[in-house]
């Protein structure tokens, strides 16, 4: 999409009117208020360099072994050199064979790309070469493959499994200290290594029967002891950054404090966010728990405001409403029979010290049963404002509404009535924040010739606040940002550390 300067230039040069392509403006929705980046910044203080996908050890080993195998082919074959493209193709082939083999064993295997691999599950053989493979390979490299930036790619490097080769973009070598780990991994299927898929660059064909057999030899959820030891050293041991060591230590401490062999991810998440008095012994609660509680408080704040945005869209579907009408509708939906005269005696007077994860789950339930949503939002905001820090972190940009800024603004509204307080929240934290973020991000996307504009959903019209043309439904309710904990727990379990 052309930006404004380009449009003006086209208009100046045009001699007459002409037809243009019909443009489709898509709705944005993943971050309607621009609040989510702070969540990631806070998570980086507890569990940095993890994501919500890379939750198994074996893909780390596989990718390291594949790059080592490149060196083996060059050192033992007739060819002593290969182009970067040939080397990347070789590694991508091994990664794709691995994914294919796992989905043949279990179509629901916990690795990315199940949908993309579905067409390969019924074929008798596959040729890793030609146009179809090139298209599949390119798609996997940037979306569903292990090396994708969305999956294992970033942590393969930040955890030190792969080291970039200097002066060769996109070419890697495994950390030499992993040789014994890769030897142990290779031992299980060393009799299969004569297959051309593991020994030559360029086009090769692999039978389904071979892939199925290999899949059992390098199964996803059966890492060797050497792999587990290498992973823990990088995840939470001596090779991990200090922040992640502390975060992983917190996970282990919470699990130990629960003292339940079958404690699930949710129970661990709650205990990590508990205040000291909830732990069996306060001294067993690591200092990193304060950081984790801050993550969950920010999660709650973001979800409560996006929940209010979601509620507002629902209220505006029948037609425009003023700020005062929206505020009165919100208050009328509360479970409280009578409200105090001021926000100071209402939201800002909260003495709630409960677990923010409990509020998150209540808010998620209320988002599916909207009769209770306003009450859940008020309760959540009260806890968040009570625990807001006095100063924003350096990474908390003011335009993303840090909690410290929200608390300062709320303090300035303390003398307002509940209706006046909600009106300020609606106008400043919802409407203004949404307009700023949608317009700013939309223009940035247009300048970069993006395909999707983060479009305004709510605007001011003669009758009050109204939905923009095309907004005919409320959409899906927002969800908390995944917090990487499940990844950390999965990896720790495979390491034998939980």
GIWO-V26190 format. One record per residue. N is the residue number from 1. RES is the residue in one small letter. SS is DSSP state (helix for helix, strand for strand, loop for the rest). PHI is phi in degrees with one decimal (* if undefined). OMEGA is omega in degrees with one decimal (999 if undefined). Layout:
[[N	RES	SS	PHI	OMEGA] [N	RES	SS	PHI	OMEGA]]
This chain:
[[1	x	loop	*	-178.6] [2	x	loop	-70.1	175.5] [3	x	loop	-86.1	-173.1] [4	x	helix	-61.5	179.9] [5	x	helix	-60.7	179.3] [6	x	helix	-65.2	179.3] [7	x	helix	-63.2	178.8] [8	x	helix	-64.6	178.8] [9	x	helix	-64.1	177.8] [10	x	helix	-62.0	-179.2] [11	x	helix	-64.5	-179.9] [12	x	helix	-64.5	-175.7] [13	x	helix	-88.0	-175.8] [14	x	loop	-73.7	178.2] [15	x	loop	-89.7	-179.8] [16	x	loop	-156.9	-179.8] [17	x	loop	-70.6	178.0] [18	x	loop	-151.2	178.7] [19	x	loop	-75.0	177.3] [20	x	loop	-124.6	178.5] [21	x	loop	-63.0	175.8] [22	x	loop	-70.8	-178.9] [23	x	loop	-98.1	176.2] [24	x	loop	-107.5	178.2] [25	x	loop	-99.4	-177.7] [26	x	loop	-87.3	176.4] [27	x	loop	-78.6	166.8] [28	x	loop	-88.6	179.1] [29	x	loop	-173.5	-175.7] [30	x	loop	-72.0	-179.3] [31	x	loop	-149.5	-170.4] [32	x	loop	-66.2	-179.0] [33	x	loop	-113.7	178.0] [34	x	loop	68.6	-173.8] [35	x	loop	-98.3	-165.1] [36	x	helix	-80.2	-175.2] [37	x	helix	-61.9	178.6] [38	x	helix	-62.9	175.5] [39	x	helix	-54.4	-177.7] [40	x	helix	-66.6	178.3] [41	x	helix	-61.4	178.2] [42	x	helix	-69.1	178.0] [43	x	helix	-61.7	179.3] [44	x	loop	-65.7	177.7] [45	x	loop	-84.0	-178.5] [46	x	loop	-117.6	-177.7] [47	x	loop	-129.4	-177.9] [48	x	loop	-69.5	173.3] [49	x	loop	64.6	171.3] [50	x	loop	-112.5	170.8] [51	x	loop	-132.2	-174.2] [52	x	loop	-98.0	-176.2] [53	x	loop	-119.0	-171.4] [54	x	loop	-78.4	-169.8] [55	x	loop	-111.7	178.7] [56	x	loop	-129.2	-178.4] [57	x	loop	-75.5	-169.8] [58	x	helix	-56.3	177.7] [59	x	helix	-59.9	176.2] [60	x	helix	-63.9	179.4] [61	x	helix	-64.1	-177.2] [62	x	helix	-59.2	-176.9] [63	x	helix	-66.9	176.5] [64	x	helix	-66.4	178.9] [65	x	helix	-64.6	-179.0] [66	x	helix	-59.7	179.2] [67	x	helix	-71.8	174.2] [68	x	helix	-67.5	-179.8] [69	x	helix	-66.8	174.5] [70	x	helix	-56.5	179.7] [71	x	helix	-62.0	179.1] [72	x	helix	-61.4	-179.2] [73	x	helix	-62.0	-179.7] [74	x	helix	-68.8	-176.0] [75	x	helix	-79.9	-175.2] [76	x	helix	-107.8	-178.3] [77	x	loop	-89.5	179.1] [78	x	loop	-70.4	178.9] [79	x	loop	-84.8	-179.3] [80	x	loop	-104.9	179.7] [81	x	loop	-150.5	176.5] [82	x	loop	-150.3	179.5] [83	x	loop	-75.5	176.4] [84	x	helix	-54.0	-179.7] [85	x	helix	-63.9	178.8] [86	x	helix	-65.6	179.6] [87	x	helix	-66.2	178.7] [88	x	helix	-64.7	178.9] [89	x	helix	-62.2	179.1] [90	x	helix	-60.9	-179.4] [91	x	helix	-66.5	178.9] [92	x	helix	-62.5	179.0] [93	x	helix	-64.7	179.9] [94	x	helix	-62.3	178.4] [95	x	helix	-62.0	-179.9] [96	x	helix	-68.6	176.7] [97	x	helix	-61.3	179.6] [98	x	helix	-61.3	-179.9] [99	x	helix	-60.7	178.1] [100	x	helix	-57.9	-177.6] [101	x	helix	-63.2	-179.3] [102	x	helix	-71.9	178.3] [103	x	helix	-72.7	173.9] [104	x	helix	-68.4	177.1] [105	x	helix	-74.1	-177.7] [106	x	loop	-145.5	-179.5] [107	x	loop	-57.2	179.2] [108	x	loop	-104.7	-179.6] [109	x	loop	-52.7	-173.8] [110	x	loop	-84.1	173.1] [111	x	loop	-137.1	-178.7] [112	x	loop	-67.4	168.6] [113	x	loop	101.3	-179.3] [114	x	helix	-57.8	-179.8] [115	x	helix	-65.3	-177.1] [116	x	helix	-67.8	-177.6] [117	x	helix	-86.9	-172.7] [118	x	helix	-57.4	-177.6] [119	x	helix	-67.6	-178.9] [120	x	helix	-93.1	-172.7] [121	x	loop	-76.0	-176.9] [122	x	loop	-112.2	-178.6] [123	x	loop	-87.2	-176.9] [124	x	loop	-86.1	178.6] [125	x	strand	-160.1	179.1] [126	x	strand	-139.7	178.7] [127	x	strand	-96.8	177.5] [128	x	strand	-86.6	-178.3] [129	x	loop	174.6	-179.7] [130	x	helix	90.4	-172.4] [131	x	helix	-65.0	-178.0] [132	x	helix	-63.2	178.6] [133	x	helix	-65.2	179.4] [134	x	helix	-59.3	179.9] [135	x	helix	-65.8	179.7] [136	x	helix	-64.3	-179.2] [137	x	helix	-62.5	-179.6] [138	x	helix	-63.8	178.1] [139	x	helix	-63.8	-178.4] [140	x	helix	-66.8	-176.7] [141	x	helix	-60.3	-175.4] [142	x	helix	-111.0	-179.1] [143	x	helix	-137.8	-169.8] [144	x	helix	-105.9	179.9] [145	x	loop	-74.9	179.8] [146	x	loop	-59.6	-175.4] [147	x	loop	-77.1	-178.9] [148	x	loop	-58.7	175.1] [149	x	loop	-59.9	-180.0] [150	x	loop	-84.9	-172.0] [151	x	loop	-121.0	-175.8] [152	x	loop	-86.7	-173.1] [153	x	helix	-50.9	-177.2] [154	x	helix	-61.5	-175.3] [155	x	helix	-76.1	171.9] [156	x	helix	-58.1	-179.6] [157	x	helix	-88.3	-175.4] [158	x	helix	-67.2	176.9] [159	x	loop	-86.9	174.5] [160	x	loop	83.0	174.3] [161	x	loop	-75.8	178.5] [162	x	strand	-121.8	179.5] [163	x	strand	-119.2	178.3] [164	x	strand	-61.1	175.3] [165	x	loop	-82.6	-175.4] [166	x	loop	-60.3	177.2] [167	x	loop	79.7	-179.6] [168	x	loop	-131.8	-175.9] [169	x	loop	-60.9	177.0] [170	x	loop	78.7	178.7] [171	x	loop	-111.6	-174.3] [172	x	strand	-131.1	171.0] [173	x	strand	-139.4	178.7] [174	x	strand	-74.3	173.5] [175	x	loop	-58.4	-178.7] [176	x	helix	-54.9	-179.6] [177	x	helix	-68.0	-179.4] [178	x	helix	-89.4	-174.8] [179	x	helix	-55.6	-179.3] [180	x	helix	-66.6	177.0] [181	x	helix	-65.6	-178.7] [182	x	helix	-69.7	174.8] [183	x	helix	-62.9	179.9] [184	x	helix	-64.2	177.8] [185	x	helix	-63.6	-175.9] [186	x	helix	-70.0	-175.3] [187	x	helix	-55.1	-174.5] [188	x	loop	-64.1	-176.6] [189	x	loop	-124.6	-177.0] [190	x	helix	-62.4	179.0] [191	x	helix	-71.9	-179.7] [192	x	helix	-94.9	-169.4] [193	x	loop	-74.5	177.2] [194	x	loop	-77.5	179.4] [195	x	loop	-61.7	-176.3] [196	x	helix	-61.0	179.8] [197	x	helix	-60.2	-178.3] [198	x	helix	-103.1	-169.8] [199	x	loop	-134.7	-178.4] [200	x	loop	-149.0	173.8] [201	x	loop	-86.6	177.1] [202	x	loop	90.1	-173.4] [203	x	loop	-69.2	172.9] [204	x	strand	-140.3	178.5] [205	x	strand	-116.9	-179.6] [206	x	strand	-123.3	177.2] [207	x	strand	-79.2	176.9] [208	x	helix	-57.4	-178.5] [209	x	helix	-60.6	177.7] [210	x	helix	-65.4	-179.0] [211	x	helix	-60.8	178.7] [212	x	helix	-64.1	179.8] [213	x	helix	-64.9	179.3] [214	x	helix	-64.3	-177.6] [215	x	helix	-56.8	179.6] [216	x	helix	-77.7	-178.0] [217	x	helix	-80.2	-179.7] [218	x	loop	-126.0	-174.5] [219	x	loop	-54.3	-173.3] [220	x	loop	-60.5	-168.3] [221	x	loop	-101.4	179.3] [222	x	loop	-127.9	178.8] [223	x	loop	-67.9	176.2] [224	x	loop	-72.8	179.0] [225	x	helix	-59.9	179.4] [226	x	helix	-65.8	177.4] [227	x	helix	-65.0	-178.5] [228	x	helix	-62.6	179.7] [229	x	helix	-64.1	179.4] [230	x	helix	-64.0	-179.4] [231	x	helix	-67.6	-177.5] [232	x	helix	-64.6	177.8] [233	x	helix	-58.5	-179.3] [234	x	helix	-90.9	-178.5] [235	x	helix	-79.7	-176.5] [236	x	loop	-142.5	-178.5] [237	x	loop	-99.8	-171.4] [238	x	loop	-66.8	-179.1] [239	x	loop	-94.5	-179.0] [240	x	loop	-89.4	174.2] [241	x	loop	-63.4	-174.6] [242	x	helix	-56.7	-177.9] [243	x	helix	-60.3	-179.0] [244	x	helix	-74.1	174.4] [245	x	helix	-56.8	-179.7] [246	x	helix	-67.4	179.6] [247	x	helix	-65.1	177.8] [248	x	helix	-65.7	176.0] [249	x	helix	-60.1	177.3] [250	x	helix	-65.6	177.6] [251	x	helix	-58.1	-178.9] [252	x	helix	-65.2	179.5] [253	x	helix	-65.8	179.1] [254	x	helix	-63.9	178.6] [255	x	helix	-62.5	179.4] [256	x	helix	-65.4	-178.1] [257	x	helix	-67.4	177.6] [258	x	helix	-67.0	178.0] [259	x	loop	54.4	178.6] [260	x	loop	-130.2	-176.5] [261	x	loop	-60.8	-177.5] [262	x	loop	-103.2	178.5] [263	x	loop	-59.4	-177.0] [264	x	loop	-92.8	-177.7] [265	x	helix	-57.3	-176.1] [266	x	helix	-68.3	178.4] [267	x	helix	-64.6	178.4] [268	x	helix	-67.1	179.1] [269	x	helix	-59.5	-179.9] [270	x	helix	-65.3	-178.0] [271	x	helix	-65.6	177.8] [272	x	helix	-60.8	-177.3] [273	x	helix	-94.2	-179.3] [274	x	loop	-69.4	172.3] [275	x	loop	-72.0	-173.8] [276	x	helix	-53.6	-174.9] [277	x	helix	-66.6	179.9] [278	x	helix	-81.6	178.0] [279	x	loop	-76.0	179.9] [280	x	loop	-59.9	174.8] [281	x	loop	-134.7	-174.5] [282	x	helix	-58.9	-178.0] [283	x	helix	-68.6	179.2] [284	x	helix	-82.8	-179.5] [285	x	loop	-86.0	-178.6] [286	x	loop	-66.5	179.3] [287	x	loop	-62.2	-179.7] [288	x	helix	-62.7	178.4] [289	x	helix	-62.6	177.4] [290	x	helix	-64.1	178.1] [291	x	helix	-64.8	-178.9] [292	x	helix	-66.3	176.8] [293	x	helix	-61.8	176.9] [294	x	helix	-62.9	175.5] [295	x	helix	-59.6	-176.3] [296	x	helix	-70.8	175.9] [297	x	helix	-63.0	178.7] [298	x	helix	-64.5	174.8] [299	x	helix	-56.3	-177.5] [300	x	helix	-65.0	179.4] [301	x	helix	-62.2	179.8] [302	x	helix	-61.3	-177.3] [303	x	helix	-68.8	179.5] [304	x	helix	-67.3	178.7] [305	x	helix	-71.9	175.7] [306	x	helix	-66.4	174.5] [307	x	helix	-65.6	177.0] [308	x	helix	-67.5	175.6] [309	x	helix	-60.8	179.0] [310	x	helix	-63.2	177.8] [311	x	helix	-61.8	-178.3] [312	x	helix	-63.1	177.3] [313	x	helix	-58.8	178.5] [314	x	helix	-61.5	179.8] [315	x	helix	-69.8	-177.1] [316	x	helix	-89.4	-179.3] [317	x	loop	-58.5	178.6] [318	x	loop	-70.0	-179.0] [319	x	loop	159.8	-175.4] [320	x	loop	-64.0	174.2] [321	x	strand	-142.9	175.2] [322	x	loop	-78.9	176.7] [323	x	helix	-59.4	-179.4] [324	x	helix	-61.2	179.4] [325	x	helix	-65.5	177.6] [326	x	helix	-63.7	-179.4] [327	x	helix	-62.9	179.4] [328	x	helix	-65.4	177.8] [329	x	helix	-64.0	179.3] [330	x	helix	-64.6	-178.6] [331	x	helix	-66.0	179.9] [332	x	helix	-65.5	-178.5] [333	x	loop	-87.0	-179.8] [334	x	loop	-73.1	179.4] [335	x	loop	-79.4	-174.3] [336	x	loop	-77.2	-179.1] [337	x	loop	-68.2	-179.8] [338	x	loop	-143.8	-178.5] [339	x	loop	-108.9	174.8] [340	x	loop	-62.3	-177.7] [341	x	loop	-75.7	-174.5] [342	x	loop	-130.8	174.9] [343	x	loop	-63.6	179.5] [344	x	loop	-60.6	-179.0] [345	x	loop	-90.5	-176.9] [346	x	loop	-112.1	-175.8] [347	x	helix	-67.3	-173.4] [348	x	helix	-79.5	179.5] [349	x	helix	-93.4	-176.4] [350	x	loop	-60.1	174.5] [351	x	loop	-114.2	-178.3] [352	x	loop	-63.6	175.3] [353	x	loop	-126.6	-174.4] [354	x	loop	-74.0	-175.3] [355	x	loop	-77.1	-179.2] [356	x	helix	-63.4	178.5] [357	x	helix	-65.4	176.7] [358	x	helix	-62.9	177.6] [359	x	helix	-67.0	177.6] [360	x	helix	-58.4	-178.2] [361	x	helix	-68.1	176.8] [362	x	helix	-63.0	-179.6] [363	x	helix	-67.3	177.1] [364	x	helix	-62.2	177.8] [365	x	helix	-63.6	-179.1] [366	x	helix	-65.4	178.5] [367	x	helix	-66.0	176.3] [368	x	helix	-95.1	178.4] [369	x	loop	-133.3	-163.9] [370	x	helix	-69.7	176.4] [371	x	helix	-62.5	-178.5] [372	x	helix	-100.6	-173.3] [373	x	helix	-65.3	180.0] [374	x	helix	-55.6	179.4] [375	x	helix	-63.9	179.6] [376	x	helix	-65.4	179.4] [377	x	helix	-66.8	-179.3] [378	x	helix	-62.1	179.6] [379	x	helix	-61.5	-179.7] [380	x	helix	-65.7	-179.6] [381	x	helix	-62.3	-179.6] [382	x	helix	-61.2	179.0] [383	x	helix	-65.9	-178.2] [384	x	helix	-62.9	-179.7] [385	x	helix	-67.6	178.6] [386	x	helix	-64.9	-176.1] [387	x	loop	-100.0	179.5] [388	x	loop	-62.4	177.5] [389	x	loop	-71.1	179.9] [390	x	loop	-75.6	-179.3] [391	x	loop	-131.5	178.0] [392	x	loop	-75.0	173.4] [393	x	loop	-70.5	-179.1] [394	x	loop	-57.4	-178.1] [395	x	loop	-83.6	-177.9] [396	x	loop	-88.7	178.4] [397	x	loop	-61.3	-178.1] [398	x	helix	-57.7	-177.6] [399	x	helix	-75.5	176.1] [400	x	helix	-102.9	175.5] [401	x	loop	53.7	173.5] [402	x	loop	-59.9	-179.8] [403	x	helix	-62.1	178.7] [404	x	helix	-61.5	177.7] [405	x	helix	-67.2	179.8] [406	x	helix	-60.5	-179.9] [407	x	helix	-62.4	-179.7] [408	x	helix	-62.0	179.2] [409	x	helix	-66.6	179.9] [410	x	helix	-62.5	177.2] [411	x	helix	-60.3	178.4] [412	x	helix	-71.9	179.8] [413	x	loop	-104.1	-171.2] [414	x	loop	-62.1	-177.8] [415	x	loop	-84.9	-179.2] [416	x	loop	-72.8	173.0] [417	x	loop	-69.7	175.6] [418	x	helix	-53.4	178.7] [419	x	helix	-64.8	179.1] [420	x	helix	-66.2	178.7] [421	x	helix	-63.8	179.7] [422	x	helix	-64.0	177.8] [423	x	helix	-61.6	177.8] [424	x	helix	-64.5	178.1] [425	x	helix	-59.2	-179.4] [426	x	helix	-64.0	-174.7] [427	x	helix	-73.6	-172.4] [428	x	helix	-97.7	-176.3] [429	x	helix	-84.9	-179.3] [430	x	helix	-110.3	-172.9] [431	x	helix	-65.7	-178.0] [432	x	helix	-66.1	-180.0] [433	x	helix	-63.1	179.2] [434	x	helix	-65.7	-179.6] [435	x	helix	-64.0	-179.4] [436	x	helix	-59.3	-174.5] [437	x	helix	-72.2	-179.1] [438	x	helix	-65.8	-178.6] [439	x	helix	-68.7	-179.0] [440	x	helix	-61.9	180.0] [441	x	helix	-69.3	179.0] [442	x	helix	-63.2	178.7] [443	x	helix	-66.1	178.3] [444	x	helix	-63.8	179.1] [445	x	helix	-65.9	179.2] [446	x	helix	-65.0	179.1] [447	x	helix	-62.7	179.0] [448	x	loop	-92.9	179.6] [449	x	loop	56.7	178.5] [450	x	loop	-70.5	-177.0] [451	x	loop	-92.0	-176.8] [452	x	loop	-124.7	175.6] [453	x	loop	-101.1	173.8] [454	x	loop	-73.3	-166.7] [455	x	loop	-89.2	173.1] [456	x	loop	-59.5	175.9] [457	x	loop	-103.3	-177.3] [458	x	strand	-131.0	178.2] [459	x	strand	-137.3	176.7] [460	x	strand	-90.4	177.7] [461	x	strand	-128.4	-177.7] [462	x	loop	-58.9	-178.0] [463	x	loop	-88.6	-178.2] [464	x	strand	119.7	177.6] [465	x	strand	-72.0	-178.7] [466	x	strand	-143.2	179.0] [467	x	strand	-82.0	178.4] [468	x	loop	-69.1	179.2] [469	x	loop	-54.1	-179.5] [470	x	loop	101.6	176.8] [471	x	loop	-85.5	-174.9] [472	x	loop	-114.1	178.9] [473	x	loop	-146.2	-176.9] [474	x	loop	-74.8	-178.6] [475	x	loop	85.1	-179.3] [476	x	loop	-84.5	178.7] [477	x	loop	-67.6	178.7] [478	x	loop	-68.9	178.4] [479	x	loop	-129.1	175.3] [480	x	loop	-62.4	174.8] [481	x	loop	-70.3	177.1] [482	x	loop	-53.7	-168.8] [483	x	loop	-106.0	174.0] [484	x	loop	74.6	-175.6] [485	x	helix	-64.2	-179.6] [486	x	helix	-60.3	176.2] [487	x	helix	-61.8	-178.8] [488	x	helix	-61.3	-179.3] [489	x	helix	-65.9	179.5] [490	x	helix	-60.6	-179.6] [491	x	helix	-65.3	179.3] [492	x	helix	-63.6	178.3] [493	x	helix	-63.7	179.2] [494	x	helix	-68.3	176.3] [495	x	loop	-78.3	-176.8] [496	x	loop	74.4	-175.1] [497	x	loop	-106.3	173.3] [498	x	loop	-126.3	999]]
